[in-house]
Amino acid sequence: MSRRVAAGLCLAAILGALLLPGRWYLLSWLPFAAGARLVPRVDRRAALVLVLLGAVALPLTAATHPPDSSDDVYRYVWDGRVQLAGVDPYRYPPAAPELRRFREPGLWPPSSHWCVADGCTLINRPAVPTIYPPVAEAVFAGVVLLSPRSARERPMQLAMALCAALVGALLWRALAALGRDPRRAVLWAWCPVVALEAGNNAHVDVVAAGLAAAAVWVLAAGRRPALGGALLGLAVATKLTPALLAPALLRRPPRPAAAVALCAAGALAVVYLPHVLAAGPAVLGYLPGYLHEEGYADGSRFALLDAVLPAALAPAAAALILAATALLAWRRADPGRPWGAAAATVTVTLLVAAPAYPWYTLLLVMLVTYGAPAEWLAVAPAAYLAQFAPDLGLPTATAQRVGYGLALLAIVAGLLRRRRSVTSGTASTPAPARP
């Protein structure tokens, strides 16, 4: 019976993705929550089928709809096209006169939300250079190379959906190899954030999460620190957020730790070097401007900290909290089970930064799948609440405080419950007889 119920829940999630475009994420958390409890109780063969079915069908189904809540994919397509034309993506913004010859109606329609002096485009922030690191740029170029010339966002959606499915399979294999229950892979395979942000919005964060998942597997196994470091470096060179895993992954004896750090730095240097030679300091792209635009430089976007501190003190407080968390992660991480400390670092960063971008949580979903507490996933709905604050008639800051405040309460409640469970278990254990 449990197999049939789990299969029904998976079908419900797939039908929800197909029939409720644009709003299905609100309802998809129900079959996800039920499936996350039920699938680990069925036998492994049935669980494998359900995990792979969800990992493949959910993001692919979400990819059948146009991007619903992000337009980043159009920047991906543009960056891929200019690279194939021999132009380094860090040299010019899309609106630059030097790139006018590459404009096509698919990305440059007569009217759009984003307009510059000489035209309109689907590409967000067309007046600034790209923000994405080199491995992400290589992925964009590869997908565009294999796409029909007239294609726009669909090939990128399908590519990221396929990557999400591959990460689900990788997590099943990694969990089994590390002596963990591979049925936990359902937490990735059925998670609405994965389907929406990888399949529908086609965020390259899923590639970074996959590389980081491989790095965690290799380093937790403790056999190839050089390979693990290289994978970590490539993950950071895809999206900078996997750098948050470094303190936990570097917690090991000195020589392996040095190998991890050196190989991570080496991988970063190798992929950045061609762009440094072509564009010089411009390889930083729009990253400094992005941090200023989002309000992190002046402290106006630290929603939870702003509720208790003056805005002028928020950046210093955020830096102190994040530094302390990184230090604790490095000191307390278990080299054989680094996902707990790594997830703590990612979770605290999300609570402090309070982003309105749910795709940032893909990294956390991966770490929870390995074994971090499941209640930490509460930050994902919080990000959606912040993202859709205008549609709900809420100021963004209010939505951030409500969403991330509730997520913080859920995390604290989970920690207290676990501590109480451990304490009661210790109290009920009889003391050993003295010889």
Secondary structure, DSSP 8 states (H G I E B T S, - for coil): -HHHHHHHHHHHHHHHHHHSTTTHHHHHHHHHHHHHHHGGGS-HHHHHHHHHHHHHHHHHHHTTS--SS--HHHHHHHHHHHHHTT--TTTS-TT-GGGGGG--TTTS-SS-SEEETTEEESSSSTTS-----HHHHHHHHHHHHTS-TT--SHHHHHHHHHHHHHHHHHHHHHHHHTTS-GGGGHHHHT-HHHIIIIIIS--THHHHHHHHHHHHHHHHHTS-HHHHHHHHHHHHTT-SGGGGGHHHHT-S-HHHHHHHHHHHHHHHHHHHHHHHHHHGGGGGTTHHHHHHHTTTTTTTT-HHHHTTS-GGGHHHHHHHHHHHHHHHHHHH-BTTBTHHHHHHHHHHHHHHH--S-GGGGHHHHHHHHHTS-GGGGGHHHHHHHHHTTGGGT--HHHHHHHHHHHHHHHHHHHHHHHHHHHHHHHHHS------
